């Protein structure tokens, strides 16, 4: 950690990407303490106020140690996209920042630009939700234009649904819109960007231990408090472990099985993150772990 800290700029904006449980938040906090930086969230689920333990948001102690932004400020039922994130991030770049998270799309949009796609009408989103719930993401994928289908992450139901919504709202495929991407908010050559690349077995062990700690700290109670508001179609419901613990609270499975399923889902999520970082963020400095 000492050598890594010494190698990172004290002046340029710092971007830290990494899979879940890789230790990126601790690194960001150390850099904030060293340089007086604002820690800015780049995780699509840590924006929701209904989740704290389950999304591994910074603890109250961490938030007291350094200023943090864009954590837990969005209601459970609010729409929030990478476009919202970029608009909220823009005024924060006037001060020293360390931007940290695991949502590769946020970092790609920040450093490469984002297409100016019109908002999705509620009726089209509702229809996409209905199809996805009744027929699965495969039905949405089958309706996409070939260029978009070839480009998106076909294992990510949220990305598939977003592409379907864009096509049906605008009559143009997402790939067509992305071809008109404007200039980035923070070009990569104006920042120092690193991506943590942990050994998968080491990371999976950390994921499992962290989830056990979440349960010990009260994650099941956090999900229980959310149960009266639960809607699996909401983006906030994609918090890793939430569907599995909801299933337990509804009597559909026992707690050990729910915990095991949540850990497996976390391993799969980390694998998708690593795939994105490898395929879309090749110009970033890679830091091997452990």
ZAVEX-982412 format. One record per residue (C-alpha): residue number from 1; x, y, z. Coordinates in pm, whole numbers. Each point is the difference from the previous one (the first is absolute). Last residue first. Example, Ala and Ser with C-alpha at 12.3 -4.5 7.8 and 13.67 -1.06 7.14 Angstrom:
<zazas>
<zaza><num>2</num><xx>1367</xx><yy>-106</yy><zz>714</zz></zaza>
<zaza><num>1</num><xx>-137</xx><yy>-344</yy><zz>66</zz></zaza>
</zazas>
This chain:
<zazas>
<zaza><num>290</num><xx>-276</xx><yy>-955</yy><zz>-351</zz></zaza>
<zaza><num>289</num><xx>-77</xx><yy>142</yy><zz>-248</zz></zaza>
<zaza><num>288</num><xx>126</xx><yy>126</yy><zz>-338</zz></zaza>
<zaza><num>287</num><xx>-23</xx><yy>373</yy><zz>-72</zz></zaza>
<zaza><num>286</num><xx>-89</xx><yy>83</yy><zz>-361</zz></zaza>
<zaza><num>285</num><xx>58</xx><yy>348</yy><zz>-140</zz></zaza>
<zaza><num>284</num><xx>-294</xx><yy>86</yy><zz>-226</zz></zaza>
<zaza><num>283</num><xx>32</xx><yy>-17</yy><zz>-378</zz></zaza>
<zaza><num>282</num><xx>-176</xx><yy>-337</yy><zz>-20</zz></zaza>
<zaza><num>281</num><xx>-319</xx><yy>131</yy><zz>154</zz></zaza>
<zaza><num>280</num><xx>-271</xx><yy>-151</yy><zz>-220</zz></zaza>
<zaza><num>279</num><xx>91</xx><yy>-369</yy><zz>-38</zz></zaza>
<zaza><num>278</num><xx>194</xx><yy>-65</yy><zz>322</zz></zaza>
<zaza><num>277</num><xx>-204</xx><yy>228</yy><zz>221</zz></zaza>
<zaza><num>276</num><xx>-326</xx><yy>-138</yy><zz>-140</zz></zaza>
<zaza><num>275</num><xx>109</xx><yy>-363</yy><zz>48</zz></zaza>
<zaza><num>274</num><xx>118</xx><yy>71</yy><zz>354</zz></zaza>
<zaza><num>273</num><xx>-339</xx><yy>150</yy><zz>83</zz></zaza>
<zaza><num>272</num><xx>-183</xx><yy>-299</yy><zz>-143</zz></zaza>
<zaza><num>271</num><xx>216</xx><yy>-231</yy><zz>215</zz></zaza>
<zaza><num>270</num><xx>-71</xx><yy>210</yy><zz>307</zz></zaza>
<zaza><num>269</num><xx>-372</xx><yy>-34</yy><zz>-67</zz></zaza>
<zaza><num>268</num><xx>31</xx><yy>-377</yy><zz>-28</zz></zaza>
<zaza><num>267</num><xx>184</xx><yy>-22</yy><zz>332</zz></zaza>
<zaza><num>266</num><xx>-263</xx><yy>224</yy><zz>160</zz></zaza>
<zaza><num>265</num><xx>-282</xx><yy>-218</yy><zz>-133</zz></zaza>
<zaza><num>264</num><xx>174</xx><yy>-306</yy><zz>148</zz></zaza>
<zaza><num>263</num><xx>28</xx><yy>177</yy><zz>336</zz></zaza>
<zaza><num>262</num><xx>-368</xx><yy>90</yy><zz>-13</zz></zaza>
<zaza><num>261</num><xx>-94</xx><yy>-360</yy><zz>-79</zz></zaza>
<zaza><num>260</num><xx>203</xx><yy>-128</yy><zz>297</zz></zaza>
<zaza><num>259</num><xx>-162</xx><yy>259</yy><zz>228</zz></zaza>
<zaza><num>258</num><xx>-347</xx><yy>-98</yy><zz>-119</zz></zaza>
<zaza><num>257</num><xx>75</xx><yy>-370</yy><zz>49</zz></zaza>
<zaza><num>256</num><xx>126</xx><yy>65</yy><zz>355</zz></zaza>
<zaza><num>255</num><xx>-310</xx><yy>214</yy><zz>73</zz></zaza>
<zaza><num>254</num><xx>-265</xx><yy>-250</yy><zz>-108</zz></zaza>
<zaza><num>253</num><xx>-191</xx><yy>34</yy><zz>-323</zz></zaza>
<zaza><num>252</num><xx>-340</xx><yy>119</yy><zz>-126</zz></zaza>
<zaza><num>251</num><xx>-122</xx><yy>125</yy><zz>336</zz></zaza>
<zaza><num>250</num><xx>-52</xx><yy>359</yy><zz>-115</zz></zaza>
<zaza><num>249</num><xx>293</xx><yy>111</yy><zz>218</zz></zaza>
<zaza><num>248</num><xx>221</xx><yy>-257</yy><zz>-172</zz></zaza>
<zaza><num>247</num><xx>-99</xx><yy>117</yy><zz>-348</zz></zaza>
<zaza><num>246</num><xx>66</xx><yy>359</yy><zz>109</zz></zaza>
<zaza><num>245</num><xx>349</xx><yy>-110</yy><zz>106</zz></zaza>
<zaza><num>244</num><xx>69</xx><yy>-138</yy><zz>-348</zz></zaza>
<zaza><num>243</num><xx>-150</xx><yy>297</yy><zz>-182</zz></zaza>
<zaza><num>242</num><xx>209</xx><yy>243</yy><zz>212</zz></zaza>
<zaza><num>241</num><xx>332</xx><yy>-184</yy><zz>-20</zz></zaza>
<zaza><num>240</num><xx>150</xx><yy>219</yy><zz>-269</zz></zaza>
<zaza><num>239</num><xx>-198</xx><yy>323</yy><zz>-22</zz></zaza>
<zaza><num>238</num><xx>-210</xx><yy>-36</yy><zz>-315</zz></zaza>
<zaza><num>237</num><xx>-313</xx><yy>112</yy><zz>185</zz></zaza>
<zaza><num>236</num><xx>114</xx><yy>362</yy><zz>-31</zz></zaza>
<zaza><num>235</num><xx>-56</xx><yy>-23</yy><zz>-376</zz></zaza>
<zaza><num>234</num><xx>-368</xx><yy>-66</yy><zz>68</zz></zaza>
<zaza><num>233</num><xx>-164</xx><yy>-305</yy><zz>-158</zz></zaza>
<zaza><num>232</num><xx>36</xx><yy>-212</yy><zz>315</zz></zaza>
<zaza><num>231</num><xx>-237</xx><yy>231</yy><zz>192</zz></zaza>
<zaza><num>230</num><xx>42</xx><yy>-13</yy><zz>376</zz></zaza>
<zaza><num>229</num><xx>-154</xx><yy>287</yy><zz>199</zz></zaza>
<zaza><num>228</num><xx>-134</xx><yy>-208</yy><zz>290</zz></zaza>
<zaza><num>227</num><xx>321</xx><yy>-212</yy><zz>-18</zz></zaza>
<zaza><num>226</num><xx>245</xx><yy>289</yy><zz>44</zz></zaza>
<zaza><num>225</num><xx>11</xx><yy>-25</yy><zz>379</zz></zaza>
<zaza><num>224</num><xx>54</xx><yy>-376</yy><zz>-32</zz></zaza>
<zaza><num>223</num><xx>290</xx><yy>67</yy><zz>-240</zz></zaza>
<zaza><num>222</num><xx>174</xx><yy>219</yy><zz>258</zz></zaza>
<zaza><num>221</num><xx>-81</xx><yy>-257</yy><zz>270</zz></zaza>
<zaza><num>220</num><xx>173</xx><yy>-266</yy><zz>-210</zz></zaza>
<zaza><num>219</num><xx>300</xx><yy>230</yy><zz>-44</zz></zaza>
<zaza><num>218</num><xx>40</xx><yy>32</yy><zz>377</zz></zaza>
<zaza><num>217</num><xx>371</xx><yy>13</yy><zz>83</zz></zaza>
<zaza><num>216</num><xx>35</xx><yy>-380</yy><zz>17</zz></zaza>
<zaza><num>215</num><xx>-162</xx><yy>-31</yy><zz>-342</zz></zaza>
<zaza><num>214</num><xx>239</xx><yy>258</yy><zz>-143</zz></zaza>
<zaza><num>213</num><xx>294</xx><yy>-181</yy><zz>161</zz></zaza>
<zaza><num>212</num><xx>-103</xx><yy>-326</yy><zz>-169</zz></zaza>
<zaza><num>211</num><xx>-21</xx><yy>194</yy><zz>-325</zz></zaza>
<zaza><num>210</num><xx>350</xx><yy>136</yy><zz>54</zz></zaza>
<zaza><num>209</num><xx>144</xx><yy>-344</yy><zz>66</zz></zaza>
<zaza><num>208</num><xx>-155</xx><yy>-139</yy><zz>-318</zz></zaza>
<zaza><num>207</num><xx>115</xx><yy>292</yy><zz>-214</zz></zaza>
<zaza><num>206</num><xx>351</xx><yy>-23</yy><zz>143</zz></zaza>
<zaza><num>205</num><xx>19</xx><yy>-371</yy><zz>-92</zz></zaza>
<zaza><num>204</num><xx>-130</xx><yy>80</yy><zz>-346</zz></zaza>
<zaza><num>203</num><xx>270</xx><yy>265</yy><zz>-38</zz></zaza>
<zaza><num>202</num><xx>285</xx><yy>-236</yy><zz>88</zz></zaza>
<zaza><num>201</num><xx>-135</xx><yy>-259</yy><zz>-244</zz></zaza>
<zaza><num>200</num><xx>-41</xx><yy>262</yy><zz>-272</zz></zaza>
<zaza><num>199</num><xx>352</xx><yy>151</yy><zz>39</zz></zaza>
<zaza><num>198</num><xx>-55</xx><yy>371</yy><zz>30</zz></zaza>
<zaza><num>197</num><xx>17</xx><yy>250</yy><zz>-287</zz></zaza>
<zaza><num>196</num><xx>-39</xx><yy>353</yy><zz>139</zz></zaza>
<zaza><num>195</num><xx>-56</xx><yy>261</yy><zz>-269</zz></zaza>
<zaza><num>194</num><xx>195</xx><yy>323</yy><zz>-2</zz></zaza>
<zaza><num>193</num><xx>-64</xx><yy>339</yy><zz>-157</zz></zaza>
<zaza><num>192</num><xx>205</xx><yy>317</yy><zz>30</zz></zaza>
<zaza><num>191</num><xx>-194</xx><yy>283</yy><zz>-159</zz></zaza>
<zaza><num>190</num><xx>29</xx><yy>246</yy><zz>-287</zz></zaza>
<zaza><num>189</num><xx>108</xx><yy>-265</yy><zz>-253</zz></zaza>
<zaza><num>188</num><xx>-320</xx><yy>-195</yy><zz>72</zz></zaza>
<zaza><num>187</num><xx>-220</xx><yy>284</yy><zz>-116</zz></zaza>
<zaza><num>186</num><xx>-227</xx><yy>134</yy><zz>277</zz></zaza>
<zaza><num>185</num><xx>-345</xx><yy>115</yy><zz>-115</zz></zaza>
<zaza><num>184</num><xx>37</xx><yy>-190</yy><zz>-325</zz></zaza>
<zaza><num>183</num><xx>-72</xx><yy>151</yy><zz>-341</zz></zaza>
<zaza><num>182</num><xx>-327</xx><yy>-100</yy><zz>-170</zz></zaza>
<zaza><num>181</num><xx>-109</xx><yy>-349</yy><zz>-105</zz></zaza>
<zaza><num>180</num><xx>-159</xx><yy>-20</yy><zz>-343</zz></zaza>
<zaza><num>179</num><xx>89</xx><yy>-368</yy><zz>-61</zz></zaza>
<zaza><num>178</num><xx>-161</xx><yy>-70</yy><zz>336</zz></zaza>
<zaza><num>177</num><xx>-339</xx><yy>92</yy><zz>-142</zz></zaza>
<zaza><num>176</num><xx>35</xx><yy>-254</yy><zz>-281</zz></zaza>
<zaza><num>175</num><xx>118</xx><yy>-267</yy><zz>244</zz></zaza>
<zaza><num>174</num><xx>-307</xx><yy>69</yy><zz>215</zz></zaza>
<zaza><num>173</num><xx>-227</xx><yy>-77</yy><zz>-293</zz></zaza>
<zaza><num>172</num><xx>-226</xx><yy>266</yy><zz>-144</zz></zaza>
<zaza><num>171</num><xx>-380</xx><yy>17</yy><zz>5</zz></zaza>
<zaza><num>170</num><xx>22</xx><yy>240</yy><zz>293</zz></zaza>
<zaza><num>169</num><xx>-203</xx><yy>-152</yy><zz>282</zz></zaza>
<zaza><num>168</num><xx>-6</xx><yy>-357</yy><zz>-131</zz></zaza>
<zaza><num>167</num><xx>373</xx><yy>-16</yy><zz>-74</zz></zaza>
<zaza><num>166</num><xx>97</xx><yy>181</yy><zz>319</zz></zaza>
<zaza><num>165</num><xx>-222</xx><yy>-224</yy><zz>214</zz></zaza>
<zaza><num>164</num><xx>145</xx><yy>-317</yy><zz>-153</zz></zaza>
<zaza><num>163</num><xx>355</xx><yy>124</yy><zz>63</zz></zaza>
<zaza><num>162</num><xx>-83</xx><yy>78</yy><zz>363</zz></zaza>
<zaza><num>161</num><xx>-159</xx><yy>-342</yy><zz>41</zz></zaza>
<zaza><num>160</num><xx>311</xx><yy>-174</yy><zz>-130</zz></zaza>
<zaza><num>159</num><xx>224</xx><yy>208</yy><zz>229</zz></zaza>
<zaza><num>158</num><xx>-215</xx><yy>-91</yy><zz>302</zz></zaza>
<zaza><num>157</num><xx>-5</xx><yy>-368</yy><zz>-96</zz></zaza>
<zaza><num>156</num><xx>383</xx><yy>-22</yy><zz>-4</zz></zaza>
<zaza><num>155</num><xx>118</xx><yy>-324</yy><zz>-162</zz></zaza>
<zaza><num>154</num><xx>-36</xx><yy>145</yy><zz>-351</zz></zaza>
<zaza><num>153</num><xx>254</xx><yy>274</yy><zz>75</zz></zaza>
<zaza><num>152</num><xx>-72</xx><yy>237</yy><zz>-287</zz></zaza>
<zaza><num>151</num><xx>174</xx><yy>21</yy><zz>-338</zz></zaza>
<zaza><num>150</num><xx>-133</xx><yy>-287</yy><zz>-210</zz></zaza>
<zaza><num>149</num><xx>-359</xx><yy>63</yy><zz>106</zz></zaza>
<zaza><num>148</num><xx>41</xx><yy>367</yy><zz>-85</zz></zaza>
<zaza><num>147</num><xx>117</xx><yy>-66</yy><zz>-354</zz></zaza>
<zaza><num>146</num><xx>-260</xx><yy>-274</yy><zz>-54</zz></zaza>
<zaza><num>145</num><xx>-303</xx><yy>214</yy><zz>94</zz></zaza>
<zaza><num>144</num><xx>-164</xx><yy>-116</yy><zz>319</zz></zaza>
<zaza><num>143</num><xx>-318</xx><yy>-211</yy><zz>20</zz></zaza>
<zaza><num>142</num><xx>173</xx><yy>-326</yy><zz>95</zz></zaza>
<zaza><num>141</num><xx>169</xx><yy>174</yy><zz>293</zz></zaza>
<zaza><num>140</num><xx>-336</xx><yy>103</yy><zz>147</zz></zaza>
<zaza><num>139</num><xx>-127</xx><yy>-357</yy><zz>-13</zz></zaza>
<zaza><num>138</num><xx>329</xx><yy>-127</yy><zz>146</zz></zaza>
<zaza><num>137</num><xx>-44</xx><yy>238</yy><zz>296</zz></zaza>
<zaza><num>136</num><xx>-276</xx><yy>-218</yy><zz>137</zz></zaza>
<zaza><num>135</num><xx>-350</xx><yy>-83</yy><zz>-121</zz></zaza>
<zaza><num>134</num><xx>-239</xx><yy>126</yy><zz>269</zz></zaza>
<zaza><num>133</num><xx>227</xx><yy>223</yy><zz>211</zz></zaza>
<zaza><num>132</num><xx>206</xx><yy>129</yy><zz>-293</zz></zaza>
<zaza><num>131</num><xx>-311</xx><yy>56</yy><zz>-209</zz></zaza>
<zaza><num>130</num><xx>-179</xx><yy>192</yy><zz>274</zz></zaza>
<zaza><num>129</num><xx>305</xx><yy>212</yy><zz>88</zz></zaza>
<zaza><num>128</num><xx>44</xx><yy>89</yy><zz>-368</zz></zaza>
<zaza><num>127</num><xx>-368</xx><yy>98</yy><zz>-19</zz></zaza>
<zaza><num>126</num><xx>37</xx><yy>218</yy><zz>310</zz></zaza>
<zaza><num>125</num><xx>308</xx><yy>164</yy><zz>-148</zz></zaza>
<zaza><num>124</num><xx>-193</xx><yy>73</yy><zz>-319</zz></zaza>
<zaza><num>123</num><xx>-288</xx><yy>155</yy><zz>195</zz></zaza>
<zaza><num>122</num><xx>237</xx><yy>207</yy><zz>215</zz></zaza>
<zaza><num>121</num><xx>154</xx><yy>171</yy><zz>-305</zz></zaza>
<zaza><num>120</num><xx>376</xx><yy>-64</yy><zz>-30</zz></zaza>
<zaza><num>119</num><xx>207</xx><yy>317</yy><zz>16</zz></zaza>
<zaza><num>118</num><xx>161</xx><yy>123</yy><zz>-325</zz></zaza>
<zaza><num>117</num><xx>350</xx><yy>-137</yy><zz>-78</zz></zaza>
<zaza><num>116</num><xx>294</xx><yy>242</yy><zz>6</zz></zaza>
<zaza><num>115</num><xx>276</xx><yy>-259</yy><zz>-55</zz></zaza>
<zaza><num>114</num><xx>256</xx><yy>-9</yy><zz>278</zz></zaza>
<zaza><num>113</num><xx>368</xx><yy>88</yy><zz>-7</zz></zaza>
<zaza><num>112</num><xx>329</xx><yy>-194</yy><zz>13</zz></zaza>
<zaza><num>111</num><xx>137</xx><yy>80</yy><zz>348</zz></zaza>
<zaza><num>110</num><xx>-321</xx><yy>47</yy><zz>200</zz></zaza>
<zaza><num>109</num><xx>-210</xx><yy>-237</yy><zz>-212</zz></zaza>
<zaza><num>108</num><xx>260</xx><yy>-275</yy><zz>41</zz></zaza>
<zaza><num>107</num><xx>26</xx><yy>63</yy><zz>373</zz></zaza>
<zaza><num>106</num><xx>-376</xx><yy>-18</yy><zz>50</zz></zaza>
<zaza><num>105</num><xx>-30</xx><yy>-307</yy><zz>-222</zz></zaza>
<zaza><num>104</num><xx>263</xx><yy>-179</yy><zz>208</zz></zaza>
<zaza><num>103</num><xx>-210</xx><yy>11</yy><zz>314</zz></zaza>
<zaza><num>102</num><xx>241</xx><yy>-117</yy><zz>271</zz></zaza>
<zaza><num>101</num><xx>75</xx><yy>316</yy><zz>186</zz></zaza>
<zaza><num>100</num><xx>235</xx><yy>280</yy><zz>90</zz></zaza>
<zaza><num>99</num><xx>43</xx><yy>362</yy><zz>-108</zz></zaza>
<zaza><num>98</num><xx>281</xx><yy>172</yy><zz>190</zz></zaza>
<zaza><num>97</num><xx>-52</xx><yy>372</yy><zz>-14</zz></zaza>
<zaza><num>96</num><xx>186</xx><yy>330</yy><zz>31</zz></zaza>
<zaza><num>95</num><xx>-248</xx><yy>286</yy><zz>-57</zz></zaza>
<zaza><num>94</num><xx>-170</xx><yy>140</yy><zz>-312</zz></zaza>
<zaza><num>93</num><xx>-91</xx><yy>-355</yy><zz>-98</zz></zaza>
<zaza><num>92</num><xx>-297</xx><yy>7</yy><zz>238</zz></zaza>
<zaza><num>91</num><xx>-205</xx><yy>216</yy><zz>-238</zz></zaza>
<zaza><num>90</num><xx>1</xx><yy>-278</yy><zz>-264</zz></zaza>
<zaza><num>89</num><xx>-82</xx><yy>-295</yy><zz>228</zz></zaza>
<zaza><num>88</num><xx>-371</xx><yy>67</yy><zz>32</zz></zaza>
<zaza><num>87</num><xx>-44</xx><yy>29</yy><zz>-377</zz></zaza>
<zaza><num>86</num><xx>216</xx><yy>-308</yy><zz>-57</zz></zaza>
<zaza><num>85</num><xx>-204</xx><yy>-203</yy><zz>248</zz></zaza>
<zaza><num>84</num><xx>-333</xx><yy>98</yy><zz>-152</zz></zaza>
<zaza><num>83</num><xx>131</xx><yy>-106</yy><zz>-341</zz></zaza>
<zaza><num>82</num><xx>126</xx><yy>-329</yy><zz>142</zz></zaza>
<zaza><num>81</num><xx>-356</xx><yy>-64</yy><zz>106</zz></zaza>
<zaza><num>80</num><xx>-230</xx><yy>48</yy><zz>295</zz></zaza>
<zaza><num>79</num><xx>-376</xx><yy>-52</yy><zz>6</zz></zaza>
<zaza><num>78</num><xx>-139</xx><yy>41</yy><zz>348</zz></zaza>
<zaza><num>77</num><xx>-182</xx><yy>-275</yy><zz>190</zz></zaza>
<zaza><num>76</num><xx>260</xx><yy>-69</yy><zz>270</zz></zaza>
<zaza><num>75</num><xx>65</xx><yy>368</yy><zz>62</zz></zaza>
<zaza><num>74</num><xx>341</xx><yy>140</yy><zz>-110</zz></zaza>
<zaza><num>73</num><xx>256</xx><yy>160</yy><zz>235</zz></zaza>
<zaza><num>72</num><xx>172</xx><yy>-313</yy><zz>132</zz></zaza>
<zaza><num>71</num><xx>348</xx><yy>98</yy><zz>-118</zz></zaza>
<zaza><num>70</num><xx>56</xx><yy>273</yy><zz>-259</zz></zaza>
<zaza><num>69</num><xx>271</xx><yy>180</yy><zz>200</zz></zaza>
<zaza><num>68</num><xx>244</xx><yy>-74</yy><zz>283</zz></zaza>
<zaza><num>67</num><xx>206</xx><yy>234</yy><zz>218</zz></zaza>
<zaza><num>66</num><xx>269</xx><yy>-174</yy><zz>207</zz></zaza>
<zaza><num>65</num><xx>27</xx><yy>-154</yy><zz>349</zz></zaza>
<zaza><num>64</num><xx>-368</xx><yy>46</yy><zz>89</zz></zaza>
<zaza><num>63</num><xx>-108</xx><yy>-193</yy><zz>-309</zz></zaza>
<zaza><num>62</num><xx>238</xx><yy>-281</yy><zz>97</zz></zaza>
<zaza><num>61</num><xx>-142</xx><yy>-15</yy><zz>353</zz></zaza>
<zaza><num>60</num><xx>-357</xx><yy>4</yy><zz>-133</zz></zaza>
<zaza><num>59</num><xx>97</xx><yy>-303</yy><zz>-209</zz></zaza>
<zaza><num>58</num><xx>61</xx><yy>25</yy><zz>-373</zz></zaza>
<zaza><num>57</num><xx>-264</xx><yy>-184</yy><zz>-202</zz></zaza>
<zaza><num>56</num><xx>38</xx><yy>-376</yy><zz>-7</zz></zaza>
<zaza><num>55</num><xx>-307</xx><yy>-51</yy><zz>-224</zz></zaza>
<zaza><num>54</num><xx>-176</xx><yy>-223</yy><zz>254</zz></zaza>
<zaza><num>53</num><xx>106</xx><yy>203</yy><zz>300</zz></zaza>
<zaza><num>52</num><xx>-139</xx><yy>331</yy><zz>-123</zz></zaza>
<zaza><num>51</num><xx>-302</xx><yy>-53</yy><zz>-218</zz></zaza>
<zaza><num>50</num><xx>-323</xx><yy>203</yy><zz>2</zz></zaza>
<zaza><num>49</num><xx>186</xx><yy>321</yy><zz>-82</zz></zaza>
<zaza><num>48</num><xx>86</xx><yy>-109</yy><zz>-351</zz></zaza>
<zaza><num>47</num><xx>316</xx><yy>145</yy><zz>-157</zz></zaza>
<zaza><num>46</num><xx>203</xx><yy>-305</yy><zz>107</zz></zaza>
<zaza><num>45</num><xx>-173</xx><yy>-198</yy><zz>-273</zz></zaza>
<zaza><num>44</num><xx>151</xx><yy>163</yy><zz>-310</zz></zaza>
<zaza><num>43</num><xx>351</xx><yy>18</yy><zz>145</zz></zaza>
<zaza><num>42</num><xx>218</xx><yy>296</yy><zz>-97</zz></zaza>
<zaza><num>41</num><xx>-5</xx><yy>179</yy><zz>336</zz></zaza>
<zaza><num>40</num><xx>209</xx><yy>311</yy><zz>53</zz></zaza>
<zaza><num>39</num><xx>259</xx><yy>32</yy><zz>279</zz></zaza>
<zaza><num>38</num><xx>95</xx><yy>368</yy><zz>35</zz></zaza>
<zaza><num>37</num><xx>375</xx><yy>45</yy><zz>25</zz></zaza>
<zaza><num>36</num><xx>208</xx><yy>150</yy><zz>281</zz></zaza>
<zaza><num>35</num><xx>317</xx><yy>-151</yy><zz>-148</zz></zaza>
<zaza><num>34</num><xx>111</xx><yy>-271</yy><zz>243</zz></zaza>
<zaza><num>33</num><xx>-335</xx><yy>-51</yy><zz>174</zz></zaza>
<zaza><num>32</num><xx>-184</xx><yy>-24</yy><zz>-331</zz></zaza>
<zaza><num>31</num><xx>265</xx><yy>-237</yy><zz>-131</zz></zaza>
<zaza><num>30</num><xx>-43</xx><yy>-229</yy><zz>302</zz></zaza>
<zaza><num>29</num><xx>-378</xx><yy>11</yy><zz>-43</zz></zaza>
<zaza><num>28</num><xx>32</xx><yy>-95</yy><zz>-366</zz></zaza>
<zaza><num>27</num><xx>222</xx><yy>-296</yy><zz>88</zz></zaza>
<zaza><num>26</num><xx>-250</xx><yy>-120</yy><zz>260</zz></zaza>
<zaza><num>25</num><xx>-280</xx><yy>33</yy><zz>-256</zz></zaza>
<zaza><num>24</num><xx>196</xx><yy>-198</yy><zz>-260</zz></zaza>
<zaza><num>23</num><xx>48</xx><yy>-305</yy><zz>224</zz></zaza>
<zaza><num>22</num><xx>-93</xx><yy>-270</yy><zz>-253</zz></zaza>
<zaza><num>21</num><xx>-338</xx><yy>-77</yy><zz>160</zz></zaza>
<zaza><num>20</num><xx>-195</xx><yy>68</yy><zz>-323</zz></zaza>
<zaza><num>19</num><xx>211</xx><yy>28</yy><zz>-312</zz></zaza>
<zaza><num>18</num><xx>231</xx><yy>293</yy><zz>-57</zz></zaza>
<zaza><num>17</num><xx>14</xx><yy>353</yy><zz>-128</zz></zaza>
<zaza><num>16</num><xx>197</xx><yy>287</yy><zz>150</zz></zaza>
<zaza><num>15</num><xx>4</xx><yy>336</yy><zz>-180</zz></zaza>
<zaza><num>14</num><xx>226</xx><yy>276</yy><zz>130</zz></zaza>
<zaza><num>13</num><xx>-33</xx><yy>365</yy><zz>-107</zz></zaza>
<zaza><num>12</num><xx>351</xx><yy>141</yy><zz>-47</zz></zaza>
<zaza><num>11</num><xx>190</xx><yy>174</yy><zz>281</zz></zaza>
<zaza><num>10</num><xx>146</xx><yy>-240</yy><zz>255</zz></zaza>
<zaza><num>9</num><xx>70</xx><yy>-260</yy><zz>-267</zz></zaza>
<zaza><num>8</num><xx>33</xx><yy>-367</yy><zz>85</zz></zaza>
<zaza><num>7</num><xx>329</xx><yy>-188</yy><zz>35</zz></zaza>
<zaza><num>6</num><xx>43</xx><yy>74</yy><zz>371</zz></zaza>
<zaza><num>5</num><xx>-342</xx><yy>-144</yy><zz>74</zz></zaza>
<zaza><num>4</num><xx>89</xx><yy>-322</yy><zz>-180</zz></zaza>
<zaza><num>3</num><xx>330</xx><yy>-35</yy><zz>188</zz></zaza>
<zaza><num>2</num><xx>-174</xx><yy>51</yy><zz>336</zz></zaza>
<zaza><num>1</num><xx>-281</xx><yy>-243</yy><zz>-88</zz></zaza>
</zazas>
